[in-house]
């Protein structure tokens, strides 16, 4: 299995990770590092190499630990499954039958997670995976928690429910502060851990972690800079790119959006994937879209079960005023259509049911997707140029 090495911290104000240089990958069989760029050709060659059928109901969240060696899922069957990304096998199964489980997130230790309850109460639970013991409870949310993210900087995390977005610290049961809201929030930290974003439907707000009680320092309506009416936009997830320059806004409608993290103007409207026509029929996770580790491409699940890929870096090279003559992206040699619409450059056949979650491993050259089953994906080793790329395909069904 190949992995990405982490870039050096930049000297810019936000101190974000730098993935602008070619990523380096290696294999256990060939530990020496060699420069390899995650190209569109490599992404197009991805295939399912392992399928796990450990769940009886929909998988609702996915997360990787900091090392990329483990991933964890939560599901509507009230289970937590931990997988070994290097061996391609199930590592551990735990259940939370009494409280339910959603939005399981690794802390900065691969043996601990924090997750949201789905019944009994709205308490957040800090769990040791090693001995299945609760380390701490975080009480304060009065409605169901629908968003939860760890800070990349320290032990702080943010959680959003329909009454408030709250800042917590793993070391204390007391809430560190709260922003009162009305509606279903989506939340995310920037790569520096100094800024967090909150989206309520089509409204995006950016806060300074150290002074968020003073209100957002920047606010924008998603799509407004492109003349897109925002009445029907419902954000379900936020994610900053690893260089901190862009924000991916996942929605429950017919498009996802890429926002400039500095100007908060909408740069692209990502279309082409299958979506639900019933506004009340939304993915339970909001985790069906993600950046690649280099921050250049976006991948998304879909109602048809397939995985869609958009090339943001290439599209960003086109002038803002470039429009296709017939209104279709990709015609006349251009990628971007009217209203900065961007169509996928590749569609990968995946699940027979809606792909509710998808994520790219931050360190290893693999991605994961899920519906009621979980799939591990790897590129064609002949395309990558590594004959020792680990392949789980000898045992596709777990």
C-alpha distance (Angstrom), angle and dihedral (degrees) to the residues before:
residue distance angle dihedral
X1 . . .
X2 3.77 . .
X3 3.77 125.4 .
X4 3.77 139.0 -162.5
X5 3.78 118.7 -123.3
X6 3.76 115.6 -134.5
X7 3.80 118.6 -104.0
X8 3.77 123.4 -123.3
X9 3.78 121.4 -94.1
X10 3.78 112.3 -97.1
X11 3.78 122.8 -130.2
X12 3.78 93.5 -124.5
X13 3.76 121.6 117.5
X14 3.79 94.5 -97.6
X15 3.84 93.7 47.4
X16 3.78 91.0 -143.6
X17 3.81 125.5 174.0
X18 3.80 114.2 -92.4
X19 3.79 115.5 -130.0
X20 3.78 94.3 158.0
X21 3.80 92.5 101.6
X22 3.82 118.9 72.0
X23 3.78 110.2 -76.5
X24 3.82 117.4 -118.7
X25 3.77 121.4 -132.5
X26 3.78 135.0 -175.8
X27 3.78 140.3 174.2
X28 3.80 130.8 -133.4
X29 3.80 87.4 -114.9
X30 3.83 91.6 49.2
X31 3.83 107.1 33.1
X32 3.78 93.5 173.5
X33 3.79 112.5 104.7
X34 3.78 122.5 -120.3
X35 3.80 127.0 -177.5
X36 3.79 110.7 -107.2
X37 3.80 126.0 168.1
X38 3.80 118.3 -143.7
X39 3.80 95.7 -124.1
X40 3.78 131.5 -176.9
X41 3.83 87.5 -109.2
X42 3.80 90.5 59.4
X43 3.80 91.8 46.6
X44 3.80 91.2 49.6
X45 3.81 89.7 54.8
X46 3.81 95.1 57.7
X47 3.77 114.7 124.9
X48 3.80 136.5 176.3
X49 3.80 108.6 -95.2
X50 3.79 100.2 169.6
X51 3.80 135.3 24.4
X52 3.81 123.9 -165.6
X53 3.80 121.4 -161.2
X54 3.78 98.3 -171.4
X55 3.82 97.7 126.7
X56 3.78 131.3 74.8
X57 3.81 94.6 -164.8
X58 3.82 138.8 31.7
X59 3.81 118.9 -51.7
X60 3.80 106.1 -126.8
X61 3.81 106.1 -176.8
X62 3.79 142.1 22.6
X63 3.79 131.9 -168.7
X64 3.82 138.5 169.7
X65 3.78 126.2 -144.9
X66 3.81 119.5 -120.2
X67 3.82 92.9 -96.3
X68 3.81 93.9 50.5
X69 3.80 90.6 -130.9
X70 3.81 94.7 109.0
X71 3.79 135.4 41.3
X72 3.79 128.0 -172.7
X73 3.78 131.8 -156.4
X74 3.78 133.8 -166.6
X75 3.78 123.4 -158.8
X76 3.77 144.1 -173.1
X77 3.82 88.7 -103.6
X78 3.84 85.2 71.4
X79 3.80 94.0 -112.0
X80 3.79 135.2 135.1
X81 3.80 116.5 -152.5
X82 3.80 122.2 -170.2
X83 3.82 116.3 -160.6
X84 3.79 131.3 -164.5
X85 3.81 105.6 -129.3
X86 3.81 94.2 -166.1
X87 3.81 97.2 49.8
X88 3.79 95.7 33.4
X89 3.78 96.1 -130.2
X90 3.79 143.2 112.2
X91 3.79 109.3 -90.2
X92 3.80 104.2 -176.9
X93 3.82 142.8 -10.2
X94 3.80 125.3 -151.5
X95 3.79 131.9 172.8
X96 3.79 134.5 -145.9
X97 3.79 99.2 -168.1
X98 3.80 95.4 153.2
X99 3.80 98.0 50.8
X100 3.79 104.6 18.7
X101 3.82 120.8 -131.8
X102 3.79 137.6 -115.8
X103 3.82 138.0 153.9
X104 3.81 96.9 22.4
X105 3.81 108.2 -167.9
X106 3.79 128.5 -174.5
X107 3.78 115.4 -126.6
X108 3.81 115.8 -143.7
X109 3.80 86.8 -76.4
X110 3.79 116.6 73.0
X111 3.81 90.4 -143.0
X112 3.82 95.2 60.8
X113 3.80 134.3 62.7
X114 3.78 137.4 176.3
X115 3.79 120.2 -147.6
X116 3.79 144.0 171.6
X117 3.78 125.8 -108.7
X118 3.79 121.6 -125.3
X119 3.81 99.3 -166.3
X120 3.81 142.6 21.0
X121 3.82 91.1 35.1
X122 3.81 141.9 -21.6
X123 3.79 96.4 -97.7
X124 3.81 120.4 140.7
X125 3.79 113.9 -131.6
X126 3.80 128.5 -147.4
X127 3.80 107.7 -153.8
X128 3.80 135.2 -170.6
X129 3.80 107.7 -140.7
X130 3.79 90.1 -164.4
X131 3.80 96.4 68.6
X132 3.84 101.8 6.3
X133 3.80 91.2 -115.2
X134 3.80 128.2 143.1
X135 3.79 111.5 -120.5
X136 3.80 98.0 -173.7
X137 3.81 143.8 -13.3
X138 3.79 125.8 -135.2
X139 3.80 112.3 -152.7
X140 3.79 125.6 -178.1
X141 3.79 109.5 84.9
X142 3.79 111.4 109.6
X143 3.79 95.7 -167.6
X144 3.80 134.9 41.7
X145 3.80 114.1 -65.9
X146 3.81 110.0 -121.6
X147 3.83 101.1 170.6
X148 3.80 131.1 42.9
X149 3.81 131.1 166.7
X150 3.82 135.5 168.2
X151 3.78 120.8 -132.9
X152 3.82 112.3 -110.8
X153 3.81 88.1 -144.3
X154 3.80 106.6 52.6
X155 3.81 145.4 -23.9
X156 3.79 95.7 -57.9
X157 3.80 121.4 111.5
X158 3.78 136.6 179.1
X159 3.78 127.1 -136.3
X160 3.78 127.9 -171.8
X161 3.78 129.8 -156.5
X162 3.79 129.7 166.5
X163 3.80 91.2 -89.1
X164 3.81 103.7 42.5
X165 3.77 149.1 -6.0
X166 3.80 107.5 -127.8
X167 3.79 132.4 -165.1
X168 3.80 115.4 -141.9
X169 3.80 137.7 -179.6
X170 3.82 121.0 -146.4
X171 3.81 89.4 -136.7
X172 3.80 95.2 60.7
X173 3.83 134.8 45.6
X174 3.80 89.4 -147.0
X175 3.78 123.2 96.1
X176 3.81 111.2 -112.1
X177 3.81 93.0 -150.5
X178 3.79 143.1 -41.9
X179 3.78 142.6 -138.5
X180 3.80 113.6 -148.8
X181 3.80 113.9 -132.8
X182 3.80 141.4 164.9
X183 3.78 115.9 -138.3
X184 3.79 140.9 27.1
X185 3.82 110.2 -45.9
X186 3.80 132.3 -155.5
X187 3.81 116.4 -157.2
X188 3.82 140.1 -169.4
X189 3.80 141.6 167.7
X190 3.78 120.1 -132.9
X191 3.86 115.4 -121.2
X192 3.82 92.0 -95.7
X193 3.80 93.7 55.2
X194 3.81 89.0 -132.4
X195 3.81 97.0 101.7
X196 3.77 132.8 42.5
X197 3.78 130.4 -168.0
X198 3.78 130.1 -144.8
X199 3.80 125.1 -167.0
X200 3.79 123.4 -165.5
X201 3.78 108.9 -174.2
X202 3.84 102.0 -55.5
X203 3.81 97.8 -15.1
X204 3.80 117.2 99.4
X205 3.81 121.3 -165.4
X206 3.81 129.6 -175.3
X207 3.82 121.1 -153.5
X208 3.79 135.0 -169.5
X209 3.82 106.1 -125.6
X210 3.81 91.9 -140.5
X211 3.81 95.2 50.3
X212 3.79 106.4 21.9
X213 3.80 90.4 130.5
X214 3.82 86.7 72.5
X215 3.79 90.6 63.6
X216 3.81 132.7 -107.9
X217 3.79 119.3 -36.4
X218 3.80 90.4 -150.7
X219 3.81 134.3 26.0
X220 3.80 131.9 -179.4
X221 3.79 141.7 164.8
X222 3.80 111.6 -117.7
X223 3.81 110.3 -115.9
X224 3.79 95.8 6.6
X225 3.82 94.1 112.5
X226 3.82 87.6 59.4
X227 3.78 94.2 47.1
X228 3.82 91.8 -107.4
X229 3.80 116.1 150.5
X230 3.77 108.2 -121.5
X231 3.79 100.2 -159.7
X232 3.80 93.4 102.5
X233 3.81 98.4 38.8
X234 3.77 113.2 111.8
X235 3.79 113.9 178.1
X236 3.81 113.7 -146.5
X237 3.82 101.2 172.9
X238 3.82 141.4 13.4
X239 3.79 128.5 -157.3
X240 3.80 130.5 172.5
X241 3.79 117.9 -140.9
X242 3.80 113.2 -112.4
X243 3.80 92.3 -105.5
X244 3.81 90.0 53.9
X245 3.81 93.3 -125.8
X246 3.80 100.3 108.7
X247 3.79 139.1 37.2
X248 3.80 122.3 -148.1
X249 3.80 112.5 -145.3
X250 3.79 112.9 -162.3
X251 3.80 115.1 -160.7
X252 3.78 137.5 -173.1
X253 3.81 91.4 -124.1
X254 3.79 138.1 71.0
X255 3.82 97.0 -63.1
X256 3.77 145.9 38.2
X257 3.81 120.7 -148.8
X258 3.81 137.8 -139.7
X259 3.81 113.6 -148.3
X260 3.79 128.0 -165.2
X261 3.81 102.8 -117.7
X262 3.82 93.1 -147.4
X263 3.80 104.0 42.0
X264 3.85 92.9 24.6
X265 3.79 88.4 -140.1
X266 3.79 117.9 143.4
X267 3.81 109.8 -106.4
X268 3.81 102.5 178.8
X269 3.77 142.0 11.2
X270 3.81 108.7 -147.8
X271 3.80 112.7 -148.0
X272 3.79 140.2 162.7
X273 3.79 102.1 76.1
X274 3.80 123.6 111.0
X275 3.79 117.1 -99.8
X276 3.80 139.5 175.7
X277 3.80 121.3 -92.3
X278 3.80 93.9 -154.4
X279 3.85 108.5 82.5
X280 3.80 90.4 -151.6
X281 3.81 91.6 53.3
X282 3.80 100.3 82.4
X283 3.77 134.0 152.5
X284 3.81 109.0 -93.1
X285 3.80 92.5 -137.8
X286 3.78 111.2 42.1
X287 3.80 83.6 -150.1
X288 3.76 98.0 110.5
X289 3.83 97.2 109.1
X290 3.80 133.8 53.7
X291 3.80 145.5 163.7
X292 3.78 122.6 -108.6
X293 3.85 111.5 -115.3
X294 3.81 92.5 -100.4
X295 3.82 91.8 54.8
X296 3.80 91.5 -125.7
X297 3.81 102.9 106.6
X298 3.80 137.8 36.3
X299 3.79 125.1 -143.9
X300 3.78 124.8 -164.9
X301 3.75 140.3 -177.1
X302 3.77 120.6 -132.2
X303 3.80 146.0 -159.2
X304 3.80 89.6 -102.5
X305 3.81 90.0 57.7
X306 3.81 95.3 -114.8
X307 3.82 128.9 121.9
X308 3.82 118.2 -119.6
X309 3.82 124.6 -157.1
X310 3.83 128.4 -158.0
X311 3.82 124.9 -170.6
X312 3.82 104.5 -138.4
X313 3.80 96.2 170.0
X314 3.79 94.1 55.6
X315 3.79 93.2 43.7
X316 3.81 89.9 50.5
X317 3.79 89.6 62.8
X318 3.81 90.8 66.6
X319 3.82 118.2 88.2
X320 3.79 115.7 -102.8
X321 3.80 90.8 -116.5
X322 3.83 95.8 55.5
X323 3.80 108.9 116.8
X324 3.77 129.6 169.2
X325 3.79 115.8 -113.2
X326 3.78 94.2 -130.5
X327 3.78 96.6 38.0
X328 3.80 96.0 -111.3
X329 3.76 120.6 119.5
X330 3.76 114.2 -124.8
X331 3.82 96.1 33.3
X332 3.80 124.5 121.6
X333 3.80 89.5 15.8
X334 3.80 94.4 -62.6
X335 3.79 127.8 117.1
X336 3.78 103.3 -160.0
X337 3.80 124.4 73.2
X338 3.82 133.5 -167.1
X339 3.81 115.0 -45.9
X340 3.83 85.9 21.5
X341 3.80 90.8 -75.2
X342 3.78 113.4 174.7
X343 3.79 124.4 -162.6
X344 3.81 123.1 -152.5
X345 3.80 117.5 -92.9
X346 3.80 91.6 -151.6
X347 3.80 139.4 20.4
X348 3.81 118.3 -159.5
X349 3.79 120.8 -156.3
X350 3.77 107.9 -122.6
X351 3.81 131.4 143.9
X352 3.80 132.3 11.4
X353 3.82 89.3 -136.6
X354 3.85 129.1 47.5
X355 3.80 112.5 -60.0
X356 3.79 100.4 -128.1
X357 3.79 99.1 178.3
X358 3.79 136.4 29.5
X359 3.77 132.6 169.1
X360 3.80 140.2 165.6
X361 3.78 117.7 -131.4
X362 3.84 108.2 -111.6
X363 3.83 93.1 -140.9
X364 3.80 109.6 19.3
X365 3.78 129.2 63.2
X366 3.79 94.8 -111.9
X367 3.78 140.8 90.3
X368 3.78 133.4 -153.1
X369 3.81 131.6 -145.6
X370 3.76 133.3 177.9
X371 3.80 148.6 -172.3
X372 3.79 112.8 154.7
X373 3.80 86.2 -35.2
X374 3.79 128.5 49.6
X375 3.82 123.3 -129.5
X376 3.80 129.6 -161.5
X377 3.81 114.6 -152.6
X378 3.81 130.4 -160.3
X379 3.82 133.7 173.8
X380 3.77 124.9 -109.0
X381 3.84 103.7 -85.6
X382 3.80 90.0 -143.5
X383 3.82 89.6 59.2
X384 3.79 93.1 46.3
X385 3.78 91.2 47.3
X386 3.80 95.5 -127.4
X387 3.79 113.9 118.1
X388 3.80 90.5 -171.9
X389 3.80 96.2 58.4
X390 3.78 105.1 137.5
X391 3.80 113.2 -112.7
X392 3.79 123.0 -163.7
X393 3.81 93.5 -171.6
X394 3.79 93.3 107.0
X395 3.78 87.0 76.9
X396 3.79 106.0 29.9
X397 3.80 96.7 161.7
X398 3.78 116.5 59.2
